[in-house]
Every structure is written in C-alpha cells, then in structure tokens.
Amino acid sequence: QVQLVEFGGGLVQTGGSLRLSCAVSGFTFSTYAMGWFRQAPGKERESVAAISWGGRSKNYADSVKGRFTISRDNAKNTVYLQMNSLKPEDTAVYYCAADRRGAGSLELYEYDAWGQGTQVTVSS
C-alpha cells in the first residue's frame, strides 16, 4: 500500500523557518521523483519544488526560489522541504507527491501518489 505522510507543519512568524518531512512507504522510493505542492484557501493547488529520483535535479517555483530547499534521503525513504524567510503568502496546506517518471517535474498532473497534507501558517 502506497503511503506518503507529511510532518512538520505548524504556525510560524514572518521571517521564520520550518522543515517539512514526507515519509514514504509502499513503493521503491529511490526510483521516483518527489515534489512538494501547496494549496491556499480558495486557490488552486500549485507546485513548490521537485527533486529527481537521485537528487541531482531540483526545480523550484519562482515564488520560493532562494528561500526553500528540497532534499531527499533515499536510505530513509524521506523527502524534505526546508522553508526559510517565510511570508504570510506561504500559508497553505503543503502536500508531498511521488512521480514514477523520476525527472523532478513541477507539473501536478505527472504525480501519481499524494500525501494527506500538512498545514503551514505564517503570521504577520
């Protein structure tokens, strides 16, 4: 059974940091690209960051470049999102997702499995 479980969300002040984790089971993690996406109330889900199966290729949405860093530990079947310099507009539910193609695309439709999401709230 494929499972993706996000951890690490919470409430933080503007300028603060959070690290999200996503623990994966039920498939061969090391062959999948992983992505982070987010959805704010009343808005469509959008891409945040993605990493290829081996970690060499990383892609970021323009809105988070220079502030967020995606990484993965294939030995632990876990993908991370380090979020620094957080802004109120980063407030959303954050989801991790897996893409069997492995390339690290930012396109939502390429992702095959999704976690349940974790809330990140940035107060002004």
C-alpha positions in Angstrom: 0.0 0.0 0.0 1.4 3.3 -1.1 1.6 5.9 1.7 3.0 9.4 1.9 2.9 11.1 5.3 3.9 14.7 5.8 5.2 16.1 9.1 6.5 19.4 10.3 3.8 21.9 9.6 2.8 24.5 12.1 2.5 28.2 13.0 5.4 30.4 12.5 6.0 34.2 12.4 7.0 36.0 9.3 10.7 35.5 8.6 10.8 32.2 10.4 11.7 28.7 9.3 10.1 25.3 9.1 11.2 22.0 7.8 8.7 19.6 6.3 9.3 15.9 6.0 7.5 13.3 4.0 7.9 9.7 4.9 7.1 7.2 2.1 6.3 3.5 2.0 4.8 1.0 -0.4 7.0 1.7 -3.5 10.6 2.0 -4.5 11.3 5.5 -3.3 14.7 5.8 -4.8 13.3 5.5 -8.4 10.6 8.1 -8.0 10.9 11.9 -8.3 9.3 13.7 -5.4 7.5 17.0 -5.3 6.1 19.5 -2.8 2.9 21.3 -3.6 0.6 23.7 -1.7 -2.9 24.9 -1.7 -4.2 28.0 0.0 -7.8 28.5 0.8 -9.8 29.4 -2.3 -6.9 28.9 -4.6 -5.7 26.1 -6.9 -3.0 23.7 -5.9 0.4 24.9 -7.0 3.8 23.5 -7.3 6.5 24.5 -4.9 9.6 22.3 -5.5 10.6 19.0 -7.0 13.6 16.7 -6.9 14.6 13.9 -9.3 15.0 10.3 -8.2 18.7 10.6 -7.5 18.6 14.2 -6.2 20.7 15.8 -8.9 17.9 17.8 -10.5 15.9 20.2 -8.3 13.3 22.6 -9.5 11.5 25.4 -7.7 8.6 27.7 -8.2 9.7 31.3 -8.7 7.9 32.4 -5.6 10.1 30.2 -3.4 13.5 30.3 -5.1 16.2 31.3 -2.7 14.1 30.6 0.3 13.1 26.9 0.1 15.3 23.9 -0.4 14.1 20.4 -1.3 16.2 17.4 -0.5 15.9 13.7 -0.1 17.4 10.8 1.8 16.8 7.6 -0.2 18.1 5.5 2.7 15.3 6.8 4.9 12.6 7.0 2.2 12.1 10.6 3.1 11.9 13.9 1.3 12.3 17.2 3.0 11.4 20.8 2.3 13.4 23.4 4.3 11.5 26.7 4.3 13.3 29.9 5.3 12.3 33.5 5.3 8.6 32.5 5.4 6.0 35.0 4.4 2.2 35.2 5.1 1.6 34.3 1.4 3.3 30.9 2.1 0.4 30.0 4.3 -1.2 26.8 2.8 -1.6 23.1 3.1 1.5 21.5 1.9 1.5 18.1 0.1 4.2 15.8 -1.0 3.7 13.7 -4.1 5.6 10.9 -6.0 6.2 10.7 -9.7 7.3 7.4 -11.2 8.9 9.1 -14.2 11.6 10.3 -11.9 12.7 13.5 -13.6 11.5 16.0 -11.0 8.8 17.9 -12.9 6.8 20.7 -11.3 3.7 19.6 -13.3 1.0 18.4 -10.9 -0.6 16.1 -13.4 2.6 14.0 -13.6 2.3 12.9 -10.0 0.9 9.5 -9.2 0.5 9.5 -5.4 -0.2 12.1 -2.8 0.0 12.6 0.9 -2.8 14.0 3.0 -1.1 17.4 3.6 0.2 19.4 6.5 -0.9 22.9 7.4 1.7 25.7 7.4 0.5 29.1 8.7 2.7 32.2 8.7 1.5 35.0 10.8 2.3 38.6 10.0 
